[in-house]
Amino acid sequence: MISSQYEKDILDIPQHYNKLEVVTQNGEKFLSGEIEIKDEEGKIWETYSVLIKGSRQYPNMFPILFETGNAFPKIADWHVNIDESCCIDVPESEIIICKNGLHAKEFIERYCIPYLANQKYRELEGYYLYGEYSHGIFGKIEFYQSKLKARSPLQMVQMFDFILKGQILNRTAQCPFCHKMKFRNCHKDAFEELSIIKPYIYFDGKEQLIPFFKQNPNYILPSS
């Protein structure tokens, strides 16, 4: 069942985005229409046709964005999922972002429009303005490394274990991974964030990352 909260939240969206309207299909309410990509001077660089549907976990997961005008290829290399929904972020990051709830208007402002703007930038320049995660396991490694800043695969695995066990350190204690800084000044915030997604850490680590690191003992983590 689609979130009734989403269907309530989208009712006033057309007041803020007059090219979007609330439509009903098969008993489901969602947003349909166009989103304009403008620069700071108000110049319109592109207009995208979109559908924005509710997710079952909304507002603790993003609404689901579809670009319907064939403005860019519907393939993974252009951050589009197999069902042709837009891949705005990795699920692990999405859960952290939405931990306190993320409502439709804020989603459009903070994530939908920047995603579409980044697609236009790639079309014009050949690459994404703010970089991108790789596909598959390498994207997962990049995501975790962006949070943990581990020095080696072994240390990343040790950090996973620390988070999964729910170990708690005093804010003034020395960080067991940096050794030179207080825990509150380095890994405390990252560990608290990642504690929200323990099931993902368990699965990603056990099923993918740890076996990959064992098979590639000389693998060098990406710089963070």
VEXZARO-250131 format. One line per field, with one value per residue (C-alpha): residue number from 0; residue in one letter; x, y, z. Coordinates in Angstrom, 1 decimal. Example, Ala and Ser with C-alpha at 12.3 -4.5 7.8 and 13.67 -1.06 7.14 Angstrom:
<atoms>
gugu c(0:1)
fikol c(A:S)
u c(12.3:13.7)
v c(-4.5:-1.1)
w c(7.8:7.1)
</atoms>
This chain:
<atoms>
gugu c(0:1:2:3:4:5:6:7:8:9:10:11:12:13:14:15:16:17:18:19:20:21:22:23:24:25:26:27:28:29:30:31:32:33:34:35:36:37:38:39:40:41:42:43:44:45:46:47:48:49:50:51:52:53:54:55:56:57:58:59:60:61:62:63:64:65:66:67:68:69:70:71:72:73:74:75:76:77:78:79:80:81:82:83:84:85:86:87:88:89:90:91:92:93:94:95:96:97:98:99:100:101:102:103:104:105:106:107:108:109:110:111:112:113:114:115:116:117:118:119:120:121:122:123:124:125:126:127:128:129:130:131:132:133:134:135:136:137:138:139:140:141:142:143:144:145:146:147:148:149:150:151:152:153:154:155:156:157:158:159:160:161:162:163:164:165:166:167:168:169:170:171:172:173:174:175:176:177:178:179:180:181:182:183:184:185:186:187:188:189:190:191:192:193:194:195:196:197:198:199:200:201:202:203:204:205:206:207:208:209:210:211:212:213:214:215:216:217:218:219:220:221:222:223)
fikol c(M:I:S:S:Q:Y:E:K:D:I:L:D:I:P:Q:H:Y:N:K:L:E:V:V:T:Q:N:G:E:K:F:L:S:G:E:I:E:I:K:D:E:E:G:K:I:W:E:T:Y:S:V:L:I:K:G:S:R:Q:Y:P:N:M:F:P:I:L:F:E:T:G:N:A:F:P:K:I:A:D:W:H:V:N:I:D:E:S:C:C:I:D:V:P:E:S:E:I:I:I:C:K:N:G:L:H:A:K:E:F:I:E:R:Y:C:I:P:Y:L:A:N:Q:K:Y:R:E:L:E:G:Y:Y:L:Y:G:E:Y:S:H:G:I:F:G:K:I:E:F:Y:Q:S:K:L:K:A:R:S:P:L:Q:M:V:Q:M:F:D:F:I:L:K:G:Q:I:L:N:R:T:A:Q:C:P:F:C:H:K:M:K:F:R:N:C:H:K:D:A:F:E:E:L:S:I:I:K:P:Y:I:Y:F:D:G:K:E:Q:L:I:P:F:F:K:Q:N:P:N:Y:I:L:P:S:S)
u c(0.0:1.4:1.9:-1.2:1.2:2.7:-0.7:-1.4:2.0:1.7:-1.6:0.0:3.0:1.4:1.3:5.1:5.7:3.0:3.9:3.3:-0.2:-1.7:-3.2:-5.0:-4.5:-5.7:-6.5:-3.0:-2.3:1.1:2.7:2.9:4.2:7.4:10.3:12.4:16.1:17.1:20.4:20.8:19.8:16.6:17.6:15.9:18.5:16.1:12.5:12.1:8.8:8.4:6.3:6.9:5.3:5.2:7.3:6.0:8.5:7.8:8.8:11.6:12.7:12.6:9.6:10.2:11.2:10.6:11.8:9.2:10.5:13.4:15.8:18.6:19.3:17.5:20.6:22.7:25.5:23.1:21.9:18.7:17.4:16.2:12.6:13.5:13.2:15.9:18.7:19.3:21.4:22.4:19.8:22.2:22.6:18.9:18.0:20.4:19.1:15.4:16.0:13.8:11.5:11.9:8.8:7.8:8.6:12.0:12.7:12.0:14.2:17.1:17.4:15.1:16.1:19.8:19.7:18.0:20.4:23.3:22.0:21.9:25.4:26.6:24.8:26.6:30.0:30.3:30.6:28.7:29.5:29.9:31.2:29.3:29.5:30.7:28.3:28.0:30.4:32.8:30.0:29.4:33.1:33.1:30.0:31.4:34.8:33.2:31.9:34.6:37.9:39.5:43.2:42.9:40.2:41.1:40.4:37.1:36.0:37.1:34.9:32.0:32.4:32.6:29.3:27.5:28.4:27.1:30.2:30.0:33.0:33.1:33.2:36.6:38.1:40.9:39.6:40.6:41.1:42.9:44.7:45.7:42.3:39.4:36.6:34.1:36.4:36.7:34.5:31.7:29.3:30.0:29.5:26.2:25.0:26.0:24.4:21.1:21.8:23.2:21.3:22.9:26.4:25.9:24.7:27.2:30.1:29.3:28.0:30.1:32.9:34.6:34.8:36.0:38.7:39.9:40.1:41.9:44.3:46.2:43.1:43.6:40.6:39.6:40.9:38.3)
v c(0.0:3.4:5.8:7.9:10.5:11.0:11.5:14.2:15.9:16.3:18.2:21.6:20.9:22.6:25.8:25.7:24.0:25.1:22.7:19.7:18.4:15.7:12.9:9.8:6.4:3.0:4.6:6.0:9.7:11.0:14.0:14.4:17.2:19.1:20.4:23.2:23.4:27.0:28.8:31.5:34.2:32.3:31.0:27.7:25.1:22.2:21.1:17.5:15.5:13.5:11.3:11.3:8.4:7.6:4.7:2.3:3.5:7.2:9.6:7.4:6.6:8.9:9.2:7.4:9.7:8.7:10.9:10.2:12.3:10.1:13.0:10.7:6.9:4.6:2.7:2.2:4.3:7.3:6.4:4.8:1.6:-1.5:-0.4:3.0:4.9:7.4:6.3:9.4:7.9:4.5:3.0:3.1:6.8:7.3:5.7:7.9:11.1:10.1:9.0:11.8:11.8:13.7:15.1:15.6:19.3:19.0:15.9:17.9:20.8:19.0:15.8:15.7:19.0:18.5:15.0:16.3:19.3:16.9:14.9:18.0:18.9:15.4:15.8:19.1:18.4:14.6:14.0:14.6:17.9:16.5:13.0:9.8:6.4:3.5:0.7:-2.5:-3.4:-0.5:2.0:0.4:0.7:4.3:5.1:3.5:5.0:8.5:8.0:6.0:7.2:3.9:3.4:-0.2:-2.8:-4.5:-1.4:-0.9:-4.4:-3.6:-0.5:-2.5:-4.9:-2.0:-0.5:-3.8:-4.6:-1.2:-0.3:3.0:5.2:8.3:11.4:12.3:8.9:8.4:7.1:3.4:3.9:7.3:7.0:10.6:12.3:12.2:10.0:12.9:14.7:11.9:8.8:9.5:11.1:8.7:5.7:7.1:7.6:4.2:2.6:3.5:1.0:-2.0:-4.5:-3.1:-3.1:-6.7:-7.8:-5.7:-6.8:-10.5:-11.1:-8.7:-6.6:-9.0:-11.8:-9.1:-7.9:-11.5:-12.2:-8.9:-8.5:-5.7:-3.6:0.1:2.0:5.1:8.4:10.2)
w c(0.0:-1.0:1.9:2.6:4.0:0.6:-1.0:1.6:1.2:-2.5:-2.5:-2.2:-4.5:-7.5:-5.5:-5.5:-8.9:-11.2:-14.0:-11.7:-10.9:-8.7:-10.8:-9.8:-11.5:-10.3:-7.0:-6.5:-6.3:-7.6:-9.3:-13.0:-15.2:-15.8:-13.8:-15.1:-14.5:-14.1:-13.3:-10.7:-13.3:-14.1:-17.5:-18.2:-19.3:-19.7:-19.0:-17.9:-18.0:-14.8:-12.7:-8.9:-7.1:-3.4:-1.9:0.6:3.2:2.6:4.3:5.5:1.9:-1.2:-3.4:-6.7:-9.6:-13.3:-16.2:-18.9:-21.9:-22.9:-22.2:-21.2:-21.6:-19.2:-18.3:-15.1:-16.5:-16.4:-12.9:-13.9:-12.3:-14.2:-13.7:-15.3:-12.0:-11.3:-9.1:-7.0:-4.3:-2.9:-0.6:2.4:2.0:1.4:4.7:6.6:4.8:5.5:9.1:10.5:7.5:4.2:2.7:-0.9:-1.3:0.3:-1.8:-5.0:-3.9:-2.5:-4.5:-7.6:-9.2:-8.5:-10.0:-13.2:-13.3:-13.0:-15.9:-18.0:-17.0:-18.1:-21.4:-22.0:-20.5:-20.6:-16.9:-13.6:-11.9:-8.4:-9.3:-8.8:-7.1:-9.3:-10.0:-8.0:-5.2:-6.0:-5.4:-2.0:-1.1:-2.2:-0.1:3.1:2.6:2.2:5.8:7.4:5.8:6.6:5.9:4.7:3.9:7.2:9.1:7.3:8.3:11.9:11.8:10.5:13.5:15.9:14.6:14.5:18.1:19.1:21.0:22.8:23.7:25.8:23.7:25.1:24.6:22.1:18.7:18.4:14.7:14.5:17.8:17.6:18.0:20.4:19.2:19.0:16.6:14.0:13.8:16.3:13.9:11.1:13.3:14.7:11.1:9.9:13.0:11.4:8.6:10.5:8.4:5.3:6.9:7.9:4.5:2.5:4.6:5.0:1.4:-0.7:0.8:3.1:0.4:-2.1:0.2:0.8:-2.9:-3.5:-0.6:-2.2:-3.0:-2.2:-0.9:-2.8:-1.3:0.7)
</atoms>
